[in-house]
């Protein structure tokens, strides 16, 4: 009887280790995916800000708007 309980405990231990491995690998995949998306968003945001600044400069040069009016223009 004790032999049966011993093997049952080992089986539970193996299942638990396997379950933890699956959960951890899934968790790591999720973390890596979130890091990847964050980098994409960050890079896109940098390009967007750079393009927006270039656009602001073009409007400013073309229309000779002061910076304050230009900022008000973008708030609307």
Biopython code that builds the backbone (N, CA, C, O; Angstrom):
import numpy as np
from Bio.PDB.StructureBuilder import StructureBuilder

atoms = [
    (1, "UNK", "N", (0.829, -1.203, 0.000)),
    (1, "UNK", "CA", (0.000, 0.000, 0.000)),
    (1, "UNK", "C", (0.866, 1.257, 0.000)),
    (1, "UNK", "O", (0.597, 2.203, -0.740)),
    (2, "UNK", "N", (1.905, 1.261, 0.832)),
    (2, "UNK", "CA", (2.772, 2.437, 0.894)),
    (2, "UNK", "C", (3.510, 2.636, -0.434)),
    (2, "UNK", "O", (3.806, 3.765, -0.827)),
    (3, "UNK", "N", (3.807, 1.515, -1.124)),
    (3, "UNK", "CA", (4.461, 1.587, -2.420)),
    (3, "UNK", "C", (3.556, 2.309, -3.427)),
    (3, "UNK", "O", (4.026, 3.134, -4.211)),
    (4, "UNK", "N", (2.269, 1.995, -3.401)),
    (4, "UNK", "CA", (1.293, 2.630, -4.292)),
    (4, "UNK", "C", (1.213, 4.132, -4.019)),
    (4, "UNK", "O", (1.196, 4.935, -4.952)),
    (5, "UNK", "N", (1.162, 4.508, -2.746)),
    (5, "UNK", "CA", (1.098, 5.931, -2.372)),
    (5, "UNK", "C", (2.370, 6.649, -2.818)),
    (5, "UNK", "O", (2.318, 7.783, -3.292)),
    (6, "UNK", "N", (3.508, 5.981, -2.661)),
    (6, "UNK", "CA", (4.789, 6.555, -3.080)),
    (6, "UNK", "C", (4.777, 6.867, -4.579)),
    (6, "UNK", "O", (5.160, 7.963, -4.987)),
    (7, "UNK", "N", (4.334, 5.898, -5.406)),
    (7, "UNK", "CA", (4.294, 6.117, -6.857)),
    (7, "UNK", "C", (3.276, 7.188, -7.233)),
    (7, "UNK", "O", (3.479, 7.953, -8.175)),
    (8, "UNK", "N", (2.188, 7.229, -6.488)),
    (8, "UNK", "CA", (1.169, 8.258, -6.733)),
    (8, "UNK", "C", (1.749, 9.654, -6.473)),
    (8, "UNK", "O", (1.502, 10.590, -7.233)),
    (9, "UNK", "N", (2.516, 9.778, -5.398)),
    (9, "UNK", "CA", (3.152, 11.063, -5.086)),
    (9, "UNK", "C", (4.148, 11.458, -6.175)),
    (9, "UNK", "O", (4.223, 12.624, -6.562)),
    (10, "UNK", "N", (4.914, 10.479, -6.666)),
    (10, "UNK", "CA", (5.881, 10.760, -7.734)),
    (10, "UNK", "C", (5.154, 11.211, -8.997)),
    (10, "UNK", "O", (5.581, 12.152, -9.666)),
    (11, "UNK", "N", (4.045, 10.529, -9.320)),
    (11, "UNK", "CA", (3.267, 10.925, -10.498)),
    (11, "UNK", "C", (2.748, 12.356, -10.350)),
    (11, "UNK", "O", (2.810, 13.147, -11.292)),
    (12, "UNK", "N", (2.244, 12.675, -9.178)),
    (12, "UNK", "CA", (1.752, 14.043, -8.935)),
    (12, "UNK", "C", (2.876, 15.059, -9.085)),
    (12, "UNK", "O", (2.693, 16.136, -9.652)),
    (13, "UNK", "N", (4.049, 14.691, -8.562)),
    (13, "UNK", "CA", (5.212, 15.582, -8.645)),
    (13, "UNK", "C", (5.584, 15.829, -10.104)),
    (13, "UNK", "O", (5.852, 16.964, -10.500)),
    (14, "UNK", "N", (5.598, 14.758, -10.903)),
    (14, "UNK", "CA", (5.935, 14.881, -12.331)),
    (14, "UNK", "C", (4.901, 15.750, -13.041)),
    (14, "UNK", "O", (5.260, 16.615, -13.839)),
    (15, "UNK", "N", (3.625, 15.524, -12.754)),
    (15, "UNK", "CA", (2.572, 16.339, -13.364)),
    (15, "UNK", "C", (2.717, 17.802, -12.978)),
    (15, "UNK", "O", (2.562, 18.694, -13.812)),
    (16, "UNK", "N", (3.015, 18.041, -11.706)),
    (16, "UNK", "CA", (3.167, 19.414, -11.227)),
    (16, "UNK", "C", (4.346, 20.099, -11.910)),
    (16, "UNK", "O", (4.239, 21.252, -12.330)),
    (17, "UNK", "N", (5.472, 19.389, -12.022)),
    (17, "UNK", "CA", (6.655, 19.955, -12.688)),
    (17, "UNK", "C", (6.340, 20.242, -14.155)),
    (17, "UNK", "O", (6.699, 21.298, -14.676)),
    (18, "UNK", "N", (5.668, 19.297, -14.821)),
    (18, "UNK", "CA", (5.286, 19.500, -16.222)),
    (18, "UNK", "C", (4.358, 20.686, -16.377)),
    (18, "UNK", "O", (4.520, 21.492, -17.293)),
    (19, "UNK", "N", (3.381, 20.796, -15.479)),
    (19, "UNK", "CA", (2.434, 21.916, -15.523)),
    (19, "UNK", "C", (3.155, 23.241, -15.310)),
    (19, "UNK", "O", (2.892, 24.216, -16.014)),
    (20, "UNK", "N", (4.066, 23.275, -14.337)),
    (20, "UNK", "CA", (4.814, 24.506, -14.070)),
    (20, "UNK", "C", (5.678, 24.882, -15.266)),
    (20, "UNK", "O", (5.818, 26.063, -15.582)),
    (21, "UNK", "N", (6.263, 23.881, -15.940)),
    (21, "UNK", "CA", (7.092, 24.155, -17.122)),
    (21, "UNK", "C", (6.241, 24.784, -18.230)),
    (21, "UNK", "O", (6.648, 25.761, -18.859)),
    (22, "UNK", "N", (5.057, 24.212, -18.457)),
    (22, "UNK", "CA", (4.166, 24.741, -19.498)),
    (22, "UNK", "C", (3.743, 26.164, -19.153)),
    (22, "UNK", "O", (3.759, 27.045, -20.013)),
    (23, "UNK", "N", (3.363, 26.388, -17.895)),
    (23, "UNK", "CA", (2.927, 27.723, -17.473)),
    (23, "UNK", "C", (4.071, 28.718, -17.615)),
    (23, "UNK", "O", (3.877, 29.816, -18.137)),
    (24, "UNK", "N", (5.263, 28.341, -17.154)),
    (24, "UNK", "CA", (6.404, 29.256, -17.221)),
    (24, "UNK", "C", (6.806, 29.550, -18.659)),
    (24, "UNK", "O", (7.124, 30.693, -18.988)),
    (25, "UNK", "N", (6.797, 28.539, -19.520)),
    (25, "UNK", "CA", (7.170, 28.790, -20.913)),
    (25, "UNK", "C", (6.128, 29.690, -21.569)),
    (25, "UNK", "O", (6.474, 30.565, -22.363)),
    (26, "UNK", "N", (4.854, 29.479, -21.242)),
    (26, "UNK", "CA", (3.802, 30.356, -21.759)),
    (26, "UNK", "C", (3.959, 31.764, -21.229)),
    (26, "UNK", "O", (3.757, 32.737, -21.956)),
    (27, "UNK", "N", (4.319, 31.872, -19.971)),
    (27, "UNK", "CA", (4.526, 33.189, -19.357)),
    (27, "UNK", "C", (5.687, 33.912, -20.023)),
    (27, "UNK", "O", (5.608, 35.110, -20.294)),
    (28, "UNK", "N", (6.774, 33.172, -20.287)),
    (28, "UNK", "CA", (7.937, 33.790, -20.935)),
    (28, "UNK", "C", (7.599, 34.232, -22.354)),
    (28, "UNK", "O", (8.045, 35.289, -22.801)),
    (29, "UNK", "N", (6.808, 33.422, -23.066)),
    (29, "UNK", "CA", (6.388, 33.809, -24.415)),
    (29, "UNK", "C", (5.565, 35.091, -24.358)),
    (29, "UNK", "O", (5.730, 35.980, -25.193)),
    (30, "UNK", "N", (4.684, 35.179, -23.375)),
    (30, "UNK", "CA", (3.862, 36.379, -23.214)),
    (30, "UNK", "C", (4.732, 37.593, -22.923)),
    (30, "UNK", "O", (4.525, 38.660, -23.500)),
    (31, "UNK", "N", (5.706, 37.434, -22.028)),
    (31, "UNK", "CA", (6.606, 38.543, -21.686)),
    (31, "UNK", "C", (7.397, 38.978, -22.915)),
    (31, "UNK", "O", (7.543, 40.175, -23.167)),
    (32, "UNK", "N", (7.913, 38.012, -23.686)),
    (32, "UNK", "CA", (8.678, 38.352, -24.886)),
    (32, "UNK", "C", (7.795, 39.056, -25.914)),
    (32, "UNK", "O", (8.237, 40.000, -26.570)),
    (33, "UNK", "N", (6.550, 38.601, -26.057)),
    (33, "UNK", "CA", (5.621, 39.235, -26.998)),
    (33, "UNK", "C", (5.333, 40.673, -26.578)),
    (33, "UNK", "O", (5.315, 41.574, -27.416)),
    (34, "UNK", "N", (5.110, 40.891, -25.283)),
    (34, "UNK", "CA", (4.831, 42.248, -24.793)),
    (34, "UNK", "C", (6.036, 43.156, -24.993)),
    (34, "UNK", "O", (5.879, 44.320, -25.362)),
    (35, "UNK", "N", (7.250, 42.632, -24.751)),
    (35, "UNK", "CA", (8.459, 43.427, -24.991)),
    (35, "UNK", "C", (8.572, 43.799, -26.464)),
    (35, "UNK", "O", (8.914, 44.933, -26.800)),
    (36, "UNK", "N", (8.284, 42.843, -27.340)),
    (36, "UNK", "CA", (8.345, 43.074, -28.782)),
    (36, "UNK", "C", (7.352, 44.166, -29.189)),
    (36, "UNK", "O", (7.691, 45.068, -29.954)),
    (37, "UNK", "N", (6.116, 44.076, -28.667)),
    (37, "UNK", "CA", (5.098, 45.071, -29.019)),
    (37, "UNK", "C", (5.474, 46.438, -28.458)),
    (37, "UNK", "O", (5.262, 47.460, -29.109)),
    (38, "UNK", "N", (6.032, 46.453, -27.248)),
    (38, "UNK", "CA", (6.431, 47.728, -26.645)),
    (38, "UNK", "C", (7.503, 48.402, -27.493)),
    (38, "UNK", "O", (7.459, 49.612, -27.717)),
    (39, "UNK", "N", (8.483, 47.598, -27.970)),
    (39, "UNK", "CA", (9.534, 48.155, -28.829)),
    (39, "UNK", "C", (8.938, 48.710, -30.112)),
    (39, "UNK", "O", (9.317, 49.793, -30.560)),
    (40, "UNK", "N", (7.994, 47.961, -30.711)),
    (40, "UNK", "CA", (7.354, 48.422, -31.947)),
    (40, "UNK", "C", (6.631, 49.742, -31.707)),
    (40, "UNK", "O", (6.770, 50.683, -32.489)),
    (41, "UNK", "N", (5.860, 49.811, -30.626)),
    (41, "UNK", "CA", (5.103, 51.031, -30.318)),
    (41, "UNK", "C", (6.057, 52.180, -30.051)),
    (41, "UNK", "O", (5.824, 53.301, -30.503)),
    (42, "UNK", "N", (7.136, 51.908, -29.313)),
    (42, "UNK", "CA", (8.108, 52.952, -28.979)),
    (42, "UNK", "C", (8.765, 53.501, -30.240)),
    (42, "UNK", "O", (8.897, 54.714, -30.401)),
    (43, "UNK", "N", (9.182, 52.591, -31.144)),
    (43, "UNK", "CA", (9.826, 53.016, -32.392)),
    (43, "UNK", "C", (8.834, 53.794, -33.251)),
    (43, "UNK", "O", (9.179, 54.830, -33.819)),
    (44, "UNK", "N", (7.593, 53.291, -33.346)),
    (44, "UNK", "CA", (6.565, 53.992, -34.128)),
    (44, "UNK", "C", (6.328, 55.381, -33.557)),
    (44, "UNK", "O", (6.193, 56.352, -34.302)),
    (45, "UNK", "N", (6.279, 55.471, -32.238)),
    (45, "UNK", "CA", (6.043, 56.753, -31.577)),
    (45, "UNK", "C", (7.181, 57.728, -31.868)),
    (45, "UNK", "O", (6.944, 58.916, -32.085)),
    (46, "UNK", "N", (8.423, 57.224, -31.872)),
    (46, "UNK", "CA", (9.569, 58.078, -32.190)),
    (46, "UNK", "C", (9.447, 58.635, -33.602)),
    (46, "UNK", "O", (9.638, 59.829, -33.831)),
    (47, "UNK", "N", (9.120, 57.741, -34.561)),
    (47, "UNK", "CA", (8.979, 58.184, -35.947)),
    (47, "UNK", "C", (7.823, 59.166, -36.086)),
    (47, "UNK", "O", (7.917, 60.157, -36.810)),
    (48, "UNK", "N", (6.723, 58.875, -35.376)),
    (48, "UNK", "CA", (5.552, 59.748, -35.463)),
    (48, "UNK", "C", (5.899, 61.139, -34.938)),
    (48, "UNK", "O", (5.544, 62.145, -35.552)),
    (49, "UNK", "N", (6.591, 61.191, -33.802)),
    (49, "UNK", "CA", (6.975, 62.490, -33.222)),
    (49, "UNK", "C", (7.923, 63.230, -34.159)),
    (49, "UNK", "O", (7.805, 64.442, -34.344)),
    (50, "UNK", "N", (8.861, 62.495, -34.747)),
    (50, "UNK", "CA", (9.813, 63.118, -35.659)),
    (50, "UNK", "C", (9.078, 63.689, -36.878)),
    (50, "UNK", "O", (9.340, 64.817, -37.297)),
    (51, "UNK", "N", (8.150, 62.893, -37.445)),
    (51, "UNK", "CA", (7.378, 63.363, -38.597)),
    (51, "UNK", "C", (6.495, 64.543, -38.224)),
    (51, "UNK", "O", (6.343, 65.486, -39.001)),
    (52, "UNK", "N", (5.914, 64.486, -37.033)),
    (52, "UNK", "CA", (5.051, 65.577, -36.573)),
    (52, "UNK", "C", (5.873, 66.856, -36.409)),
    (52, "UNK", "O", (5.415, 67.941, -36.768)),
    (53, "UNK", "N", (7.078, 66.729, -35.872)),
    (53, "UNK", "CA", (7.940, 67.900, -35.707)),
    (53, "UNK", "C", (8.343, 68.475, -37.056)),
    (53, "UNK", "O", (8.382, 69.692, -37.233)),
    (54, "UNK", "N", (8.647, 67.586, -38.020)),
    (54, "UNK", "CA", (8.993, 68.066, -39.359)),
    (54, "UNK", "C", (7.800, 68.782, -39.984)),
    (54, "UNK", "O", (7.947, 69.818, -40.633)),
    (55, "UNK", "N", (6.610, 68.205, -39.775)),
    (55, "UNK", "CA", (5.384, 68.811, -40.306)),
    (55, "UNK", "C", (5.160, 70.185, -39.671)),
    (55, "UNK", "O", (4.806, 71.147, -40.353)),
    (56, "UNK", "N", (5.370, 70.261, -38.355)),
    (56, "UNK", "CA", (5.230, 71.542, -37.643)),
    (56, "UNK", "C", (6.196, 72.574, -38.200)),
    (56, "UNK", "O", (5.826, 73.732, -38.397)),
    (57, "UNK", "N", (7.430, 72.160, -38.455)),
    (57, "UNK", "CA", (8.436, 73.088, -38.992)),
    (57, "UNK", "C", (8.022, 73.582, -40.369)),
    (57, "UNK", "O", (8.165, 74.764, -40.680)),
    (58, "UNK", "N", (7.502, 72.665, -41.204)),
    (58, "UNK", "CA", (7.082, 73.062, -42.550)),
    (58, "UNK", "C", (5.941, 74.074, -42.480)),
    (58, "UNK", "O", (5.954, 75.085, -43.182)),
    (59, "UNK", "N", (4.953, 73.792, -41.626)),
    (59, "UNK", "CA", (3.825, 74.729, -41.485)),
    (59, "UNK", "C", (4.339, 76.071, -40.983)),
    (59, "UNK", "O", (3.944, 77.130, -41.471)),
    (60, "UNK", "N", (5.220, 76.003, -40.010)),
    (60, "UNK", "CA", (5.742, 77.231, -39.412)),
    (60, "UNK", "C", (6.507, 78.061, -40.442)),
    (60, "UNK", "O", (6.339, 79.277, -40.525)),
    (61, "UNK", "N", (7.344, 77.390, -41.219)),
    (61, "UNK", "CA", (8.136, 78.093, -42.231)),
    (61, "UNK", "C", (7.219, 78.639, -43.321)),
    (61, "UNK", "O", (7.379, 79.767, -43.787)),
    (62, "UNK", "N", (6.247, 77.804, -43.718)),
    (62, "UNK", "CA", (5.376, 78.214, -44.821)),
    (62, "UNK", "C", (4.441, 79.350, -44.411)),
    (62, "UNK", "O", (4.286, 80.326, -45.146)),
    (63, "UNK", "N", (3.819, 79.223, -43.238)),
    (63, "UNK", "CA", (2.821, 80.205, -42.809)),
    (63, "UNK", "C", (3.388, 81.271, -41.884)),
    (63, "UNK", "O", (2.715, 82.250, -41.563)),
    (64, "UNK", "N", (4.634, 81.074, -41.459)),
    (64, "UNK", "CA", (5.276, 81.995, -40.513)),
    (64, "UNK", "C", (4.455, 82.144, -39.228)),
    (64, "UNK", "O", (4.232, 83.245, -38.724)),
    (65, "UNK", "N", (4.021, 80.994, -38.726)),
    (65, "UNK", "CA", (3.260, 81.017, -37.469)),
    (65, "UNK", "C", (4.230, 80.956, -36.297)),
    (65, "UNK", "O", (5.225, 80.234, -36.353)),
    (66, "UNK", "N", (3.949, 81.703, -35.242)),
    (66, "UNK", "CA", (4.747, 81.511, -34.020)),
    (66, "UNK", "C", (4.418, 80.157, -33.389)),
    (66, "UNK", "O", (3.371, 79.570, -33.659)),
    (67, "UNK", "N", (5.317, 79.683, -32.558)),
    (67, "UNK", "CA", (5.182, 78.350, -31.970)),
    (67, "UNK", "C", (3.903, 78.215, -31.144)),
    (67, "UNK", "O", (3.262, 77.165, -31.172)),
    (68, "UNK", "N", (3.529, 79.254, -30.417)),
    (68, "UNK", "CA", (2.336, 79.180, -29.562)),
    (68, "UNK", "C", (1.084, 78.948, -30.408)),
    (68, "UNK", "O", (0.231, 78.133, -30.054)),
    (69, "UNK", "N", (0.980, 79.665, -31.521)),
    (69, "UNK", "CA", (-0.185, 79.482, -32.388)),
    (69, "UNK", "C", (-0.177, 78.099, -33.027)),
    (69, "UNK", "O", (-1.226, 77.490, -33.238)),
    (70, "UNK", "N", (1.009, 77.620, -33.326)),
    (70, "UNK", "CA", (1.131, 76.287, -33.912)),
    (70, "UNK", "C", (0.655, 75.217, -32.927)),
    (70, "UNK", "O", (-0.026, 74.268, -33.316)),
    (71, "UNK", "N", (1.016, 75.374, -31.658)),
    (71, "UNK", "CA", (0.575, 74.419, -30.640)),
    (71, "UNK", "C", (-0.932, 74.490, -30.450)),
    (71, "UNK", "O", (-1.586, 73.462, -30.268)),
    (72, "UNK", "N", (-1.484, 75.692, -30.489)),
    (72, "UNK", "CA", (-2.938, 75.840, -30.381)),
    (72, "UNK", "C", (-3.635, 75.199, -31.577)),
    (72, "UNK", "O", (-4.713, 74.620, -31.439)),
    (73, "UNK", "N", (-3.019, 75.306, -32.739)),
    (73, "UNK", "CA", (-3.576, 74.721, -33.954)),
    (73, "UNK", "C", (-3.718, 73.205, -33.806)),
    (73, "UNK", "O", (-4.693, 72.623, -34.283)),
    (74, "UNK", "N", (-2.746, 72.563, -33.143)),
    (74, "UNK", "CA", (-2.778, 71.102, -32.995)),
    (74, "UNK", "C", (-3.673, 70.646, -31.858)),
    (74, "UNK", "O", (-4.033, 69.469, -31.803)),
    (75, "UNK", "N", (-4.039, 71.524, -30.963)),
    (75, "UNK", "CA", (-4.917, 71.128, -29.858)),
    (75, "UNK", "C", (-6.343, 70.907, -30.332)),
    (75, "UNK", "O", (-7.081, 70.110, -29.753)),
    (76, "UNK", "N", (-6.725, 71.609, -31.380)),
    (76, "UNK", "CA", (-8.109, 71.501, -31.870)),
    (76, "UNK", "C", (-8.365, 70.171, -32.518)),
    (76, "UNK", "O", (-9.475, 69.914, -32.983)),
]
sb = StructureBuilder()
sb.init_structure("model")
sb.init_model(0)
sb.init_chain("A")
sb.init_seg("    ")
for serial, (resi, resn, name, xyz) in enumerate(atoms, 1):
    if name == "N":
        sb.init_residue(resn, " ", resi, " ")
    sb.init_atom(name, np.array(xyz, "f"), 0.0, 1.0, " ", f" {name:<3s}", serial, name[0])
structure = sb.get_structure()
